[in-house]
Amino acid sequence: MGRPAAPGSASSPPSTAAVPASTAATPPAPTTSGGAPTTAAPTSVAGTTTTAPAAATVLAGTAVAGSAGGVEVSGPPFPNAYPFTEAVRLSDGSCIGWAGSAGGSTVGLAVGAPVVVLAAATDRELGRGRVRRSHWEDMSDGGRQWNCFFDFTATLKRPPPPEVRIRVGPLQPWLAGPDPDDPDVYVASVSTGALIELIPSCPPVPDETATTTTVRRRPPRQVSGWHAIGQYWSRGVASLCRAGLPVTAIARPCRPRGVGSEYISEVVDSHDSTVHYRDGAKVPVGTEMTVVVATGRPCE
């Protein structure tokens, strides 16, 4: 575990919902002349020679979504889903997007959804396809860091560039690139709003441009018992803020092995990133924190 399964493989309960891959038509057999095969020559129209187009390329990929909360039998509604989860885990082993995500709706993220492949920096369309299957798994080997994978294929006129964007249904496009462990599979990270200001227990993020007056105070008391590392980002951020440790930034690197997308892998001092804190460690109240939250794209 630690990287998305290639489309068609499963390391979690199999999905019962899937769209069968299309089958290519069988080309006609070449004609023969005197027992020897012949090939069609390029056609010429008004002195212009044309050739048959290059063979199409099938791009395989997966979109990775963070998930937290219980498994649902059906829905919507999804009463067991955590408010910031990007996709809901279903009891048949599949996943589905939903309207209730506090970070932004992911309705339309589902098996059968249309997929449009776009250039990385423009809206130029490169190809189209569909989500073929979905599944979920614990990326942390028992740590309950759940991720949903939406495996898709798309037909392109030519081989894909190193990075593309994919748009699933009505959702915003997400950047996708090759999986370092399986370059033939492109991986995208489903993106919703992981924002500190969405967590009610957190104070406003300080304005770095504002001038402040330093006042000598007695040493602050120490707080402990917070739980953030290994937690879904919104749960961990809320725990830090409730303990009196304001979160001032969220870092979004690639996803290391054993870490789920949208889960916190590290907590560091906002003013000195070399200072790392153990989960629940004693820290002076008021210490400003930065949490490191993995995206869906795996690290090299």
Long-range contacts (C-beta under 8 A, 24 or more apart in sequence): 1-137, 1-138, 1-139, 1-141, 1-257, 1-258, 2-139, 2-256, 2-257, 2-258, 2-259, 2-298, 3-179, 3-180, 3-181, 3-182, 3-257, 3-298, 4-62, 4-64, 4-147, 4-149, 4-179, 4-185, 4-187, 4-296, 4-298, 5-62, 5-135, 5-137, 5-149, 5-151, 6-60, 6-62, 6-151, 6-182, 6-184, 6-185, 7-60, 7-61, 7-62, 7-132, 7-133, 7-151, 7-152, 7-153, 7-185, 8-132, 8-133, 8-151, 10-93, 10-135, 11-135, 11-137, 12-93, 12-135, 12-136, 12-137, 12-138, 13-92, 13-93, 13-135, 13-136, 14-93, 14-135, 15-92, 15-93, 15-94, 15-111, 15-133, 15-134, 15-135, 16-92, 16-93, 16-94, 17-92, 17-94, 17-111, 17-112, 17-133, 17-134, 18-111, 18-132, 18-133, 19-111, 19-112, 19-130, 19-131, 19-132, 19-133, 20-132, 21-132, 21-153, 53-157, 54-157, 54-158, 56-155, 56-156, 56-157, 57-127, 57-155, 57-156, 57-157, 57-158, 57-159, 57-160, 58-153, 58-154, 58-155, 58-156, 59-117, 59-127, 59-129, 59-153, 59-154, 59-155, 59-156, 59-160, 59-164, 59-186, 60-151, 60-152, 60-153, 60-184, 60-185, 60-186, 61-151, 61-152, 61-153, 61-154, 61-166, 61-176, 61-185, 61-186, 61-187, 61-188, 62-149, 62-150, 62-151, 62-152, 62-185, 62-186, 62-187, 62-188, 63-109, 63-131, 63-149, 63-150, 63-152, 63-166, 63-168, 63-174, 63-176, 63-187, 63-188, 63-189, 63-190, 63-296, 64-147, 64-148, 64-149, 64-187, 64-188, 64-189, 64-190, 64-255, 64-261, 64-296, 64-297, 65-95, 65-97, 65-106, 65-109, 65-147, 65-148, 65-149, 65-150, 65-190, 65-261, 65-262, 65-296, 66-146, 66-147, 66-148, 66-190, 66-232, 66-233, 66-260, 66-261, 66-262, 66-263, 66-296, 67-95, 67-136, 67-146, 67-147, 67-148, 68-146, 68-232, 68-235, 68-262, 76-100, 82-232, 82-234, 82-235, 83-234, 84-192, 84-194, 84-198, 84-232, 84-233, 84-234, 84-262, 85-232, 86-148, 86-190, 86-192, 86-262, 87-136, 87-148, 87-150, 87-190, 89-136, 89-146, 89-148, 93-135, 93-136, 94-133, 94-134, 94-135, 94-136, 95-134, 95-135, 95-136, 95-148, 95-149, 95-150, 96-134, 97-171, 101-192, 102-193, 102-198, 102-234, 103-192, 103-193, 103-194, 103-195, 103-198, 104-192, 104-193, 106-171, 106-190, 106-192, 107-169, 107-170, 108-168, 108-169, 108-170, 108-171, 109-150, 109-168, 109-169, 109-171, 109-190, 110-134, 110-150, 110-169, 111-150, 113-150, 113-168, 113-169, 114-168, 114-169, 115-152, 115-154, 115-166, 115-167, 115-168, 116-154, 116-166, 116-167, 116-173, 117-154, 117-156, 117-160, 117-164, 117-165, 117-166, 118-164, 118-165, 118-166, 118-167, 118-173, 119-161, 119-164, 119-165, 120-161, 120-163, 120-164, 120-165, 120-175, 126-156, 126-157, 126-160, 126-164, 127-154, 127-155, 127-156, 127-157, 128-154, 128-155, 129-153, 129-154, 129-155, 130-154, 131-168, 138-260, 139-255, 139-258, 139-259, 139-260, 139-261, 139-263, 140-230, 140-258, 140-259, 140-260, 140-263, 141-258, 143-230, 143-258, 143-260, 145-230, 145-259, 145-260, 145-263, 146-260, 147-260, 147-261, 147-296, 150-190, 160-186, 175-297, 176-297, 177-297, 179-298, 180-298, 180-299, 180-300, 181-298, 187-296, 187-297, 187-298, 188-296, 188-297, 189-255, 189-261, 189-295, 189-296, 189-297, 190-261, 190-296, 191-295, 194-233, 194-234, 194-250, 194-252, 194-262, 194-293, 195-250, 196-237, 196-247, 196-248, 196-249, 196-250, 198-234, 199-234, 199-237, 199-238, 199-241, 199-247, 200-238, 201-238, 201-241, 201-242, 202-237, 202-238, 202-241, 202-246, 202-247, 203-241, 203-246, 205-246, 205-248, 205-249, 206-248, 206-288, 219-284, 220-284, 220-285, 220-286, 221-284, 221-285, 222-282, 222-283, 222-284, 222-285, 223-282, 223-283, 223-284, 223-285, 224-280, 224-281, 224-282, 224-283, 225-280, 226-279, 226-280, 226-283, 227-279, 227-280, 228-264, 228-267, 228-279, 228-291, 229-264, 229-265, 229-266, 229-267, 229-278, 229-279, 230-263, 230-264, 230-265, 230-279, 231-263, 231-264, 232-262, 232-263, 232-264, 233-262, 233-263, 233-264, 233-291, 233-293, 236-264, 236-267, 236-291, 237-264, 237-291, 240-267, 240-289, 240-291, 243-285, 244-285, 244-286, 245-283, 245-285, 245-286, 245-287, 245-288, 245-289, 246-286, 246-288, 246-289, 247-288, 247-289, 247-290, 247-291, 248-288, 248-289, 248-290, 249-290, 249-291, 250-290, 250-291, 250-293, 251-290, 251-291, 251-292, 251-293, 252-293, 252-294, 252-295, 253-292, 253-294, 253-295, 253-299, 254-294, 254-295, 254-297, 254-298, 254-299, 254-300, 255-294, 255-295, 255-296, 255-297, 255-298, 255-299, 256-294, 256-299, 257-298, 257-299, 259-294, 260-294, 261-294, 261-295, 261-296, 262-293, 262-294, 263-293, 263-294, 264-291, 264-292, 264-293, 265-292, 265-293, 265-294, 266-291, 266-292, 267-291, 267-292, 268-292
